[in-house]
Amino acid sequence: MGTEAFSVRADAKKVAKLDRLAKQLERSRNYVVNQAIDHLLDLHALQDERIKDGIRAAEANEFASDTEVHRILSKYKSGQ
């Protein structure tokens, strides 16, 4: 797979943090940016698939029962 150059504008503080991270990892700024892009794209793909799964389940009328919803919500109520 080939590469393509493109420009990104970022504030100086972000660039400094990026450079510090690259130095800590003993990698180039380019490597760190590409890793960040990969992680963002992977996360978006995962979220997109989860949303599609939810839509498919809803279209198939596969909803949680009232009992299941109450059981899950009770885990998060304060004092329990």
Buried (B, 14 or more C-beta within 10 A) or exposed (E): EEEEEEEEEEEEEEEEEBEEBBEEEEEEEEEBBEBEEEEEEEEEEEEEEEEEEEEEEEEEEEEEEEEEEEEEEEEEEEEE
